[in-house]
Amino acid sequence: MAKSPRTPKKVSKTAASDRLTLLGGGPLQQLSSPDEAVLETFPSPSSREYEVVFSTKEFTSHCPVTGQPDFAEITIRYTPSRRCLESKALKQYLGSYRNQAVFAEAITNRILDDIVAAISPRHAVVIGDFAPRGGIAIRVEAVHGGKKIR
C-alpha cells in the first residue's frame, strides 16, 4: 500500500514572530533611502554558535561622481548573539540603495553598521563585490567582531 504524501504542518504566529510586519505581507514597497528601512529581527532559535549567510547578485546603486549605475553582489555572514535578521526586511533594505549615489566602501560599511545596530551579532562580515567600471572591479570587506579579513 502506497503512503499518502505528508501534509506540511501549519505554522502559527508565535510571540517570536508577531512583530514581523513584512513577512507574509505581500509585495515590498520600494523605499527611496536606507534611512526609511527597518531591519526586522526575531529571536535566535539556538544558543549554539552558528553562521547565517545571505547573498544577492541584484544589488544596485549609483556612482556619486558619474551618476552611472553600479552593480554588486552583496554577501552578509553573521553569527547571531540573541537576534537574527528577517530576510524580507533585509531585501527591502538592500533595495533601498537603488537610487543612492554612494561609493562602494561607504555602502559596505553602512550595511555592516546597520546590521550590528539591529542585532548585535557575535561576528559579522559584509562583502561588496562591485562589477568593473573602467576595467577595474572593487571588492570591499567590512568586519565586526575581531576576526581578520582574509
Contacts in CASP RR format, 6 or more apart in sequence:
PFRMAT RR
TARGET T0000
AUTHOR 0000-0000-0000
METHOD contacts of the structure
MODEL  1
MAKSPRTPKKVSKTAASDRLTLLGGGPLQQLSSPDEAVLETFPSPSSREY
EVVFSTKEFTSHCPVTGQPDFAEITIRYTPSRRCLESKALKQYLGSYRNQ
AVFAEAITNRILDDIVAAISPRHAVVIGDFAPRGGIAIRVEAVHGGKKIR
16 42 0 8 1.000
16 43 0 8 1.000
17 23 0 8 1.000
17 42 0 8 1.000
19 40 0 8 1.000
20 40 0 8 1.000
20 42 0 8 1.000
20 86 0 8 1.000
20 89 0 8 1.000
21 38 0 8 1.000
21 40 0 8 1.000
22 28 0 8 1.000
22 40 0 8 1.000
22 86 0 8 1.000
22 88 0 8 1.000
22 89 0 8 1.000
22 92 0 8 1.000
23 40 0 8 1.000
23 86 0 8 1.000
23 88 0 8 1.000
23 89 0 8 1.000
24 88 0 8 1.000
28 88 0 8 1.000
28 91 0 8 1.000
28 92 0 8 1.000
29 92 0 8 1.000
30 95 0 8 1.000
30 96 0 8 1.000
30 98 0 8 1.000
31 37 0 8 1.000
31 92 0 8 1.000
31 93 0 8 1.000
31 95 0 8 1.000
31 96 0 8 1.000
32 96 0 8 1.000
32 99 0 8 1.000
33 96 0 8 1.000
33 99 0 8 1.000
33 100 0 8 1.000
34 93 0 8 1.000
34 96 0 8 1.000
34 97 0 8 1.000
34 100 0 8 1.000
34 110 0 8 1.000
34 114 0 8 1.000
36 96 0 8 1.000
37 89 0 8 1.000
37 92 0 8 1.000
37 93 0 8 1.000
37 96 0 8 1.000
38 89 0 8 1.000
38 93 0 8 1.000
39 85 0 8 1.000
39 86 0 8 1.000
39 89 0 8 1.000
39 90 0 8 1.000
39 93 0 8 1.000
39 114 0 8 1.000
39 115 0 8 1.000
39 118 0 8 1.000
39 119 0 8 1.000
40 85 0 8 1.000
40 86 0 8 1.000
40 88 0 8 1.000
40 89 0 8 1.000
41 83 0 8 1.000
41 84 0 8 1.000
41 85 0 8 1.000
41 86 0 8 1.000
41 118 0 8 1.000
41 119 0 8 1.000
42 83 0 8 1.000
42 84 0 8 1.000
42 86 0 8 1.000
43 82 0 8 1.000
43 83 0 8 1.000
43 84 0 8 1.000
44 80 0 8 1.000
44 81 0 8 1.000
44 82 0 8 1.000
44 83 0 8 1.000
44 84 0 8 1.000
45 84 0 8 1.000
49 79 0 8 1.000
49 122 0 8 1.000
50 79 0 8 1.000
50 80 0 8 1.000
51 77 0 8 1.000
51 78 0 8 1.000
51 79 0 8 1.000
52 76 0 8 1.000
52 77 0 8 1.000
52 78 0 8 1.000
52 79 0 8 1.000
52 80 0 8 1.000
52 84 0 8 1.000
52 85 0 8 1.000
53 75 0 8 1.000
53 76 0 8 1.000
53 77 0 8 1.000
54 74 0 8 1.000
54 75 0 8 1.000
54 76 0 8 1.000
54 85 0 8 1.000
54 87 0 8 1.000
54 90 0 8 1.000
55 73 0 8 1.000
55 74 0 8 1.000
55 75 0 8 1.000
55 76 0 8 1.000
56 73 0 8 1.000
56 74 0 8 1.000
56 91 0 8 1.000
56 94 0 8 1.000
57 73 0 8 1.000
59 71 0 8 1.000
59 72 0 8 1.000
59 73 0 8 1.000
59 74 0 8 1.000
59 94 0 8 1.000
59 95 0 8 1.000
59 97 0 8 1.000
59 128 0 8 1.000
60 69 0 8 1.000
60 70 0 8 1.000
60 71 0 8 1.000
60 72 0 8 1.000
60 95 0 8 1.000
60 97 0 8 1.000
60 98 0 8 1.000
61 69 0 8 1.000
61 70 0 8 1.000
61 72 0 8 1.000
61 97 0 8 1.000
61 98 0 8 1.000
61 100 0 8 1.000
61 101 0 8 1.000
61 102 0 8 1.000
61 107 0 8 1.000
62 68 0 8 1.000
62 69 0 8 1.000
62 70 0 8 1.000
62 99 0 8 1.000
62 100 0 8 1.000
62 101 0 8 1.000
62 102 0 8 1.000
63 69 0 8 1.000
63 70 0 8 1.000
63 101 0 8 1.000
63 103 0 8 1.000
63 133 0 8 1.000
64 101 0 8 1.000
64 102 0 8 1.000
64 103 0 8 1.000
67 101 0 8 1.000
68 133 0 8 1.000
70 104 0 8 1.000
70 130 0 8 1.000
70 131 0 8 1.000
70 133 0 8 1.000
71 130 0 8 1.000
71 131 0 8 1.000
72 104 0 8 1.000
72 107 0 8 1.000
72 128 0 8 1.000
72 129 0 8 1.000
72 130 0 8 1.000
72 131 0 8 1.000
73 127 0 8 1.000
73 128 0 8 1.000
73 129 0 8 1.000
74 94 0 8 1.000
74 108 0 8 1.000
74 111 0 8 1.000
74 126 0 8 1.000
74 127 0 8 1.000
74 128 0 8 1.000
74 129 0 8 1.000
75 125 0 8 1.000
75 126 0 8 1.000
75 127 0 8 1.000
75 128 0 8 1.000
75 129 0 8 1.000
76 85 0 8 1.000
76 90 0 8 1.000
76 111 0 8 1.000
76 115 0 8 1.000
76 124 0 8 1.000
76 125 0 8 1.000
76 126 0 8 1.000
76 127 0 8 1.000
77 124 0 8 1.000
77 125 0 8 1.000
77 127 0 8 1.000
78 85 0 8 1.000
78 115 0 8 1.000
78 119 0 8 1.000
78 121 0 8 1.000
78 122 0 8 1.000
78 123 0 8 1.000
78 124 0 8 1.000
78 125 0 8 1.000
79 121 0 8 1.000
79 122 0 8 1.000
79 123 0 8 1.000
79 124 0 8 1.000
80 119 0 8 1.000
80 121 0 8 1.000
80 122 0 8 1.000
81 119 0 8 1.000
81 120 0 8 1.000
81 121 0 8 1.000
81 122 0 8 1.000
82 119 0 8 1.000
82 120 0 8 1.000
83 118 0 8 1.000
83 119 0 8 1.000
83 120 0 8 1.000
84 119 0 8 1.000
85 115 0 8 1.000
85 118 0 8 1.000
85 119 0 8 1.000
93 114 0 8 1.000
94 111 0 8 1.000
97 107 0 8 1.000
100 107 0 8 1.000
102 110 0 8 1.000
104 128 0 8 1.000
104 130 0 8 1.000
104 138 0 8 1.000
104 140 0 8 1.000
105 140 0 8 1.000
107 128 0 8 1.000
107 140 0 8 1.000
108 126 0 8 1.000
108 127 0 8 1.000
108 128 0 8 1.000
108 140 0 8 1.000
108 141 0 8 1.000
108 142 0 8 1.000
109 126 0 8 1.000
109 140 0 8 1.000
109 142 0 8 1.000
111 126 0 8 1.000
111 142 0 8 1.000
112 124 0 8 1.000
112 125 0 8 1.000
112 126 0 8 1.000
112 142 0 8 1.000
112 143 0 8 1.000
112 144 0 8 1.000
115 121 0 8 1.000
115 124 0 8 1.000
115 126 0 8 1.000
115 144 0 8 1.000
116 124 0 8 1.000
116 144 0 8 1.000
121 144 0 8 1.000
121 145 0 8 1.000
122 145 0 8 1.000
123 143 0 8 1.000
123 144 0 8 1.000
123 145 0 8 1.000
123 146 0 8 1.000
123 147 0 8 1.000
124 143 0 8 1.000
124 144 0 8 1.000
124 145 0 8 1.000
125 141 0 8 1.000
125 142 0 8 1.000
125 143 0 8 1.000
125 144 0 8 1.000
125 147 0 8 1.000
125 149 0 8 1.000
126 141 0 8 1.000
126 142 0 8 1.000
127 139 0 8 1.000
127 140 0 8 1.000
127 141 0 8 1.000
128 139 0 8 1.000
128 140 0 8 1.000
128 141 0 8 1.000
129 137 0 8 1.000
129 139 0 8 1.000
130 137 0 8 1.000
130 138 0 8 1.000
130 139 0 8 1.000
130 140 0 8 1.000
131 137 0 8 1.000
141 149 0 8 1.000
141 150 0 8 1.000
143 149 0 8 1.000
END
